Amino acid sequence: MKRVRNILGATLLAVLMCVPSASKAQISLDSYFNIDWQFNIPLSNNFSNGASGWGMNFEGGYYVTQSIAVGGFLNFHTNNDYFSRRTIHLSETLSMNSDQQHQMFTLPFGALVRYRFIESDFQPYVGMKLGACYSEFSNYYYIFVSDQSHWGFYMSPEVGFNYYPWANGMGFHMAIYYSFATNKCNIMSYDQSTLNNIGFRLGLAF
């Protein structure tokens, strides 16, 4: 239920971010807004290494110069990993044999800066996102669940493009990104000190 509230809050904030940007809908090249489907692959994550397409990204910005835009972003993602039956040590004197389902939910948001190389229908760019990241880690086993939630610092460089094939209308967005967050997890024998991901985004540009 907490995750549902987080996603609803994320969507609402994304809509609010969209209002000032989408209203122009590329009538001018001063602003942009992207809404994307997101796919990521965790790196060196012993809690959940499963690649996942259960994510979305929302971002918008204003070009303070012809090439440099500043703005805000918010995205969310869920990664799942299944572990076959094994012995789980619940305490120094208690163990249980069970399979496990690990679920990792992340919700980063913050500020961004983007540099576009050309001002045209096809706009390749490089960008950097900085902000905070909320995370939830859940381990489901038998009829039990162990979970933790944490806050951390978030950083994500990316490279991509916006493409507007039609005049004064909607276009397409694609990006490849790496993300790093300082969120920690310590559930049972699973100890995670940072979160690292690589992935890509496909979506719409306004």
N, C-alpha and C positions, 0 to 999 in steps of 0.2 A: 504494500500500500504506500509506503514511504517513497518507493521508486516511482510509482504512478504519479504521486504529487510532484515529484521532482521533474518528471517529463512534461507534465502539464504546465508547470511553472516555466520550464525552458521554452516551451512552444509559445506561451503568452509573451515572454520577453522578446522572443524572436519576431513575433508579429509587431510589437511596439517598435523594434529596431527597423522593421521593414517600412513603416509608414513614411518617414521622410525621404527614403531612398527610392522606393518603388513608385512613388507618386510622379517622379520624373520619367521613369521607364525609358531611359536613354534618350530622352528628348535633347539633353545635353550630355557631355562627357564629364561632368563635374562630380558625379556620384555613381555608386554601384551597389547592388545587393545580390547576394548568392544564397540559394537554398539547395542543399546537396544531400544525396545518399552517400554514406561513408562506409568504407571497408578498411579494417585494420588488422595488423598482425603483431601481437605482443612479442617482445624480444627479451630473452633471458628472464622469463617470469615463471617461477616455479609454482605459483598459485594457479594461473590460468594462461596456457600458451596457445589456446585455440583461436585461430583466425575467425573473424566474424564480420558479417555485413549488417549487424543490428545497430546501426547508428545513423545520425543525421547531423548536419552542420548548417548553421545560420550565421551570416556575417554581412556587414555593410560598412561603407566608408565614403568619405568625401575627399576629393582631390584638392589639396591645398596649393599644389603646383600642378603643372601639366603632367608630371610623372609620379608624384608622391601623394599617396592617400593615407589618411588616418581614420580609424573607426573602431568598431567593436565586434565581438564574435561570441558565439555560444554553440557548443555541440554536446552531444551525449552518445555513449556507446555501451553496449553490453557484450562481454565475452564469456563463453561457457566452455568448460572442460570436464570430461567424464573420466573418472578413475575407477578401474575395475576393483573387484573385491580384494581387500587387504586388511591387515591388522592396524587399527587406529589406537594410539595410546592417548587415552583421555586424561589420565593423571599418572602419578608414580605407581599407583596400585590398581589401576583400572584400564582395561583394554577392551576393544570390541572389533569384531571382524565384519566389515561391510564395504559396499561400493560407495562412491562419493560423486556428487555433482557440484563443481565449483562455479560460481557466478561472480563476475567482476563488473561493476557498473561505475562509469566515470562521467563527470559533468564539469568540464572546464569552461571558463568564460573569462573575458577580459578585453584588453585593447590590442589593436593590430596596426601595423604599418605595411604598406604595399608600394612597390616601385614597378610601374609598367614601362616597358621599353619603347613602345610606340602608341600613339593615340590614333586608332583606326578601328575598323570592324573587328579585326583580330588583335587582341591585346595580351601578349605574353607578359608575365610578371614574376617577381620574386617577393616573398613576404615573410613576416615574422609575427607570431602571436605570443603575447605575454599575459599572464593573469593567475587566477586561482583555480584549483581543481578539487571538487568534492568527489569522494569515492566510497563505494560500499563493496565489501567482500563478504560473500556468503558461502558456507560449506554445508551442503545438505547430505546427511548420511542416516540411513534407516529412517526413523521418525523424528530425528533431531536436526537442528541447524545451529551452527556457530557462525556469528557474523560480527563485523567491525565496520565502522565508518571513520573516515579521516579527511582532513583538509591538507592541501599542499600547494606548492608553487608550480606553475605550468609554463612551458616554453615549447614553441613549435615552429620551426622554419618550414617553408614550402615553396614550391615552384609550380606554376600553372598558367592558365590562360582563360580569358573571357572571349567569346566569339559571338558577334551580333550579325547574323546573316540578313536580317530584315531591318529596314529603316525604322527608327523610333519604336522599337518593339523588343520582345523577349529574345534572349540569346541562350548560350550554353556555357557551362563552366566545367573545367577539369583541373585537378591539382594532385600532386604527389607530395606527401608530407612526412616528417619525422616529428614525434612528440616525446617530451620528457617531463615527468612530474615527480615531486618529492614525496608523494603519498606512500605510507608504509602499511604493511600488513603483517600480523603475527598471530596466525590461527593454527593451533596444534603444532605440528612440525613444519608448517609452511611459513617461512620468514622472508618477507619481501621488503626491500629498503627503498626502491625507486620503481617507477613505471616507465618503460620505454616501448614505443610503438612505431611502426612504419605503416603507411597505408595510402589510399587514394580516395578522391572525392569526385563524383559525377553529379551534375545538377543543372539548375537553371540560373541564368544571369539576367538582371533587370537594370 
